[in-house]
Amino acid sequence: MTANRFSHQFDTSDATALAAAALGPMLEPGDTVLLSGPVGAGKTHFARSLIRSVLITPEDVPSPTFTLVQTYDTTAGPLWHADLYRIGTVDEIEELGLAEAFDTAICLVEWPDRLGDLRPENALNIWLKDGTSEDSRTLCADWQDPRWAGKMRAWAP
């Protein structure tokens, strides 16, 4: 891991899920994780595993592709999982209330390129892409806000 950036390859989808589950308990309201990557890269798989690791009561964690946002009660407070793939304008994001949630909840956002000017500067950026084998994934992470440094030292897979 170098300052403000690291990458790691996971050999299996289970290894990716375990890494996501390890990150979950480190998050607190005001933390935003932006999940980028092509269709099928594992963004929702990562988000589901992270969410399940912090749920107060186990529940189904569906993809928010059609609902756009799913909210959860977690051990650290509210968590918003947004999938912005079907979003056309920043105005639609504002109508969802996501910009306010960035300050008051843990937010996981798939397809953050749709955020435009609403993209939080203090977010943890995670890119997922296919690895060298069928189930492997490469994860690249970077951040600007110094509050992520300690969390990333503790988490870096």
Backbone hydrogen bonds, N-H to C=O, Kabsch-Sander energy under -0.5 kcal/mol:
donor,donor_aa,acceptor,acceptor_aa,energy
2,T,5,R,-1.9
5,R,2,T,-2.0
6,F,141,A,-2.1
8,H,139,L,-2.6
10,F,137,R,-3.3
16,T,12,T,-1.7
17,A,13,S,-2.3
18,L,14,D,-2.4
19,A,15,A,-1.9
20,A,16,T,-2.1
21,A,17,A,-2.5
22,A,18,L,-1.7
23,L,19,A,-1.5
24,G,20,A,-1.9
26,M,23,L,-1.8
27,L,23,L,-0.6
27,L,24,G,-1.8
30,G,105,A,-2.1
31,D,28,E,-2.3
33,V,107,C,-3.2
34,L,32,T,-0.5
34,L,124,L,-3.0
35,L,33,V,-0.6
35,L,109,V,-3.2
36,S,34,L,-0.6
36,S,126,I,-3.1
41,A,38,P,-2.0
46,F,42,G,-2.5
47,A,43,K,-2.6
48,R,44,T,-3.1
49,S,45,H,-2.0
50,L,46,F,-2.2
51,I,47,A,-2.9
52,R,48,R,-2.8
53,S,49,S,-1.3
54,V,51,I,-1.8
55,L,51,I,-0.8
56,I,73,D,-1.6
66,F,63,S,-0.5
68,L,64,P,-2.5
69,V,67,T,-1.5
70,Q,81,H,-2.3
72,Y,79,L,-2.3
74,T,72,Y,-0.6
74,T,77,G,-1.2
75,T,54,V,-2.6
77,G,74,T,-0.9
79,L,72,Y,-2.2
80,W,106,I,-3.1
81,H,70,Q,-3.0
82,A,80,W,-0.6
82,A,108,L,-3.0
83,D,68,L,-2.3
84,L,82,A,-0.5
84,L,110,E,-2.3
87,I,84,L,-1.7
92,E,89,T,-0.6
93,I,89,T,-0.9
94,E,90,V,-2.2
95,E,91,D,-1.9
96,L,92,E,-1.1
97,G,93,I,-0.7
97,G,94,E,-0.9
98,L,93,I,-1.2
101,A,97,G,-1.6
102,F,98,L,-1.5
103,D,100,E,-1.3
104,T,100,E,-1.0
105,A,101,A,-2.6
106,I,78,P,-2.6
107,C,31,D,-2.5
108,L,80,W,-2.9
109,V,33,V,-2.6
110,E,82,A,-3.2
110,E,108,L,-0.5
111,W,35,L,-1.6
114,R,111,W,-1.7
115,L,112,P,-2.1
116,G,113,D,-0.7
118,L,115,L,-2.3
119,R,116,G,-1.5
123,A,120,P,-1.1
124,L,32,T,-2.8
125,N,123,A,-0.6
125,N,142,D,-2.8
126,I,34,L,-3.2
126,I,124,L,-0.5
127,W,140,C,-3.0
128,L,36,S,-2.6
129,K,138,T,-1.8
131,G,136,S,-2.4
136,S,133,S,-0.7
137,R,10,F,-2.0
138,T,129,K,-2.9
139,L,8,H,-3.3
139,L,137,R,-0.5
140,C,127,W,-2.5
141,A,6,F,-3.1
142,D,125,N,-2.1
143,W,4,N,-1.5
144,Q,123,A,-0.5
148,W,145,D,-1.9
149,A,146,P,-1.1
150,G,146,P,-0.6
151,K,147,R,-0.7
152,M,148,W,-3.0
153,R,149,A,-2.2
154,A,150,G,-2.0
155,W,151,K,-1.8
156,A,152,M,-3.2
